[in-house]
Amino acid sequence: MDQKTGRSMPGPTRRRLLVAGCAAGGAAVAGGLAVHYRAPRPVVWHKIVPDGRVRRLVLSWPSSNRLLFAVARDRFFGPYNLEVSLVDGARTGRSTIADVVEGRAVGAAAPVLTWLDRFRLGTIPVHLACGLQSGAFRLLVRRGVKGTRLESVAGMRIAVTDPDMADRLFFSVMMRRKGIDPETAVHWVTLGPGQVEAAARAGEIDAVAAHDPLAWRWLHLPDSPFFELVNSTTGHYGERTNLALGLSDTLLRGDPVGAASLVMALRAASGWIKAHPDQAAGLMGTVADGMESGQVLAMLRHETLGISPVGSDLRVQVSQYVDEMKLLGRVPDTVGSAAYARRLCVNVLEADESGALAIPAAGPA
């Protein structure tokens, strides 16, 4: 009874008893039964440690630059008890992704932009595990063509060796930032690598968009027909990974230690190249046609080496690339870039108490 109003007070409901019980001592009493409430137990993550078991893995790698793989095979796969082979035949970024999606490989190296362009086409059972290297995109302009700034490319005939390569996507992003429509303001011409030099000398193209080592070779030809207009080795572009390793969900779920061992070996190779570019140049002589070790060393010194992010660092960089794909209309503006990156990436170096990785659901968010 309320002494002021004379009204009867409502009796204690079951909900009030439960709330009061929880507030008082973490337990509630209902019908003589004590119900205890505990906060969910937090997930404890721990570093994955290689277990010494020998693993035989098949990867797919772009043919254009296999230096990192060559270093890992020569120095680091063995200590991590890995026997790694590559899918036979020439490979581009798109075909390496197809190899892992279709089960010919457990992992694939491809440019992040190429990965994102594939993810937008539909969900695939693959997650990005680590960055591999920064590499270098270069836009080379034919000598005699006027213009020393990116804004001058409007109206140019720009060659690419494959219309689906990340070279075109990267420079399309740069054009968009300058207010140039890369689909209508320039003319893209597809030529085989062996045709580019002759086409430039004949005046049939005005520029070429490519990546090292091919771009470096063209730029440093005797009496090269090109000068370099812009590249990806400066500013924030130079600090981001270009190539990323995607691993199949089957491997991530079935052998997280194997996935972690592979990433550890590749990151060790990336760090070794940064510390020993002269020795790396000697190794690349076996995988870069037409380039001597001195040329390779000069190229490496012009690139940012040792870029191999994992975990949150990888997610941040992928998120930046997602923002850039929005500029090209290849990712909807409504997609949250950071949330999307979290769903595409997995940290293979940490597992929960059961040894399982946290594998996000794929797709935009």
N, C-alpha and C positions, 0 to 999 in steps of 0.2 A: 504494500500500500504506500503510495506517494503521500507523504505527510502534508504537502502543500496543496495538491490538487484533489486528493481523496480518491484518485483513480488507482485501479489495480495495475501493478507492473506486470509485463509479460514474463512468463516463466522462462527459465533457462532452456533454450533449444539445444538439440544435439549438436548443431553446428557451433553454437557459442561454447559448449563444453569442450569440443575438440580444439577450437582455437585457444581457449583458455588453458587447456591441458598442455598444448604444445608450447605456449608461451611460458608456462610455469615450470615445466620440467622435461620437455621433449617427449612426453607421452600423454595419451588421452585415455579416458575410461568410458567405455560404452557398453552398457549391459553387463558390467562386471568383467569385461575383457580389456586388458591393457594393450593398447596399440602404440608401438614405438615408431617415431619418425626420425629418420636419419638422412642427412644430405647425401646426394649421390657421391659415391667414392670417386675422387678425381683420377683421371688416367695418368699413370706415371710413364713417361717416355724415357727410353734409355738409348745410348749409342749402340749401333750394331757393330759387332766385332767379327771379322772374318773367322771362319771355323776350320780352315785348313783343308776342306774338302775340294777335290779337283772338279772343275766344272767346264763343260764344253759348250760354248755359246756361238751363235751365228748372228752377226750384225750386218746391216746394210749401210754403206757409206758413199757419199758423193765422190765420183771419180776425179773431180776437178782439184781437190786438195785433200790428200790423205796423210799429211805430215803428222798430225796428232796421233792418228791410228798407228803409223809406222813407229813412232817413238814409244807408244804404249806396248806394242807387240815386241819391240826390241828390248825394253827395259822393265816394264811394270806388270804386264799380265802374268808373267811367271811367278814373281813374289806373292801375287794374290791368288795363285793356283788356278789361273784361268787359261784355257786354250780357246782362243777366239779366232774365228775365220769370218770371211766376208762373202756375201752373195756374189756369185760370179757375174762378170759383165759390167759394161759401163753403166753408171748410175747418176741420175740427177736427184735433186731434193724430193721431187714428187714421186719418183720411182722408188726411192728408199722408203718413203712412208708407205707406199703400196706394198712393199715387201713385208713390213711388220704387220700391217693390217691383214694381209692375206696369208700370214703364217710362215713365210719363207725365212723370217728372221725374228729374233726376240727383241731387237732394238734397232733403231735407225737414227742416223744423224741427218739433220736437215736444217736449213735456215728457219729461225723463229717465224718470220713472215710467211714462209711456205707452210709451216705447221698450222698457223692461224688460218690461212686460206683453205686448208683442208678441213680443219675443225668446223668451219662455218658451213660446210656442205652436209654435215651430219655427224652424229656421235660415232666415235671409233673407240675400240677397247685399248687405248694407249694413253699414257700420261707422260708429261715432260719431267725428266728426272734431274737434269743438270745442263748448264751451259757448257760449251766446249771451247770456243775461241771467239775472238772478236772479228778476225778476218778483215777484209777491206773491200768495199764497193767503190768503184771509180767510174766517173763519167769523163771520158776522153773525147776531146773535140778536135776535129781535123784542123791542122794548121792552115791559116788563110781565111778561116771562118771568123767573122767578127763576133766579138763578145767575150767578156772576161768574168761575167757574173751569171748566176743560174737563171736570172730573169731573161737572159738573152736566148734561151733554148726554144722559145716559142717559134714555131714554124720549121724547126730543124727535123731532119731525117735521122733518127737515132736507131742504130742497130742493136739487136740483142741476139744472142746465140740460141735462145729458146724463149718463146713468148710467156712461158709459165715460170721462168726463173725468178728468184727473189730480186735480181738486179733491177728489173723493171719496177717491181713493187716499191723497192727502197727509194729510187729516184722519183717515182710518182708521188710518194709522200713528201719529198723535199719540194717538188713543184707545187703541190697543193698549199704548202706553207707559204709559198711566194705568190699565191693567187693564180697559179697557172693550172688549167684543166689538163691533166696528162692524157686524157682520152681524145681530146679534140684539138689541142694546141700544138701537139707534136705528131710526127709521123713515125710510128714504130716499124722497123724493118727487120725481119728475121733472116739471119745469115748463119751459115756454118762457121765455126772458128777459123777454118782455113780460107774463108772468103773475105774476112773483114779487112785485112790489110790492103788487099788489092782494090776493094771497093772504095776505101778511103783515098788511096793514091789516084784512083780514077775519078774522084769527085762524086761518086754515086751515093755516098752517105756523108753526113755532117758530123756525126758523133757515134760513139758506142758506149753502152752501159754494160759493165762487166765486173768481175771480182777477181782478186788475186788467186792463183799466180798468173792467170791468163792476162788480166788487165796490166799487170806489172810488166810482163813480157812485151806487150804491144807498146807500152809507154817508153820502153827502153830499147826498142829496135834500133839498129844502125840507121841514122837519118829517119827517125820515127816520124810518121805523118801526123802524130797526135801531140797535143798538150793536155794536161790535166785541168779540168775546170773545177771539179769538186769531188770530195771523197768522204768516206765514213770514218776516217781515222782521227778526226779532230773533234773537240767539244765533247758533249755527252754521248754522242754516237760511238766514239772511240772507247768508252768505258763500258759499253754494253756487249753482251754476247751476241754473236750473229748466228752461229751454229748451236743447235741444242740436241740433246739426246732424248729420244722418246722410247719408253720401254713398254712392252705389252703388259696388259693387266694380268695375263696368265703367269708371266714371270714374277710380277710384283706380288701376287697373292701366293704363288706356289713356292717361290724361292727368294724371299726378301734378302737373305744374306748374300745370295749370288748377285742380286741387283745392286746391293750396296758395294760389294767387292768390285764390280765392274765400274761403278761411278768413282770409287776411290782410286782405282788404277788410272782412269782417264784424267781425273783431276791431278794426280801426281805427274802424269805426262805433260799436262798443260803447264804446271809449275816448273817442270824441268826445262821445257823449251824456253821459258822466260829467263831462267838462270843460266842456260847454256845455248844461246842462239847460234853460236858458231858450230857447235857439235850437231845441233838440230839441222843446220843448213847442209851439213854433210850427209845426213840421213835423207833429207828431202831430195837430194840429187837422184835418188833411185825412184822417186815417185813424181817428179816434176819434169816432164819431157822438155828438152830444149833449154834448160836452165842449169848453169854451173853453180857450185856451192857459193861462190862469191856473190853472184846475182841473188841467190836465195837469201843470203845473210843480209844484203842491203835491203831486200824486201821486208824481212822480219824486223829489222831495225826501224822500219817505217810504220809498223803496225803496233798495236797495243797487245802485249803478250800476257799470258797468265789469267785470262778472263774465263772463269769456270764457276759461275754462281750456282748455289743449291738453296733449298729451303726458301726462307722469306726473301733473300736476295734475288733468287730466280723469279719468284712471283712478282716482285716489284718491276723487274725488267720486262717480263711478259706483259704486265699491265700497261706499261708505256707503249709497247708495240700494239696492244689492243686499241689504245687511244689513236694511234696512227692509222690503223686499219679503218677506224671510224671516219677519218678524213677522206678515205677512198670510197666510202659507202659500202665496205665489205663486212662491217660489223655494225648493227643498228645502234643509234645513239642511246636508245633506251637500256642497253646492256651495261651493267655496272662493270667497269674495267677491272677493278681490284677483285670483285667477287668472281668474275669470269676466270681471271688468272688463278685464283685459288682452286677452282674446279679442274683446271687443266694440269696443274703441277702437283707433284708428290715429293715429299722429302724421304728419300730412301735411306738416309743415314740414321734415322731414329725409328724405333718400334715400340709398341706397348709391351706390357708384361708378358703377353702371350707370344711375342715375337712378330706380331702382325703390323703391317704398315697402315697408315691412315690414308686410304685411297678414296679421293672425293668422287662423287657422282659427276659424270661428264656433262658437258653442255653449258650454254650461257645461263647466267643468273642475274 
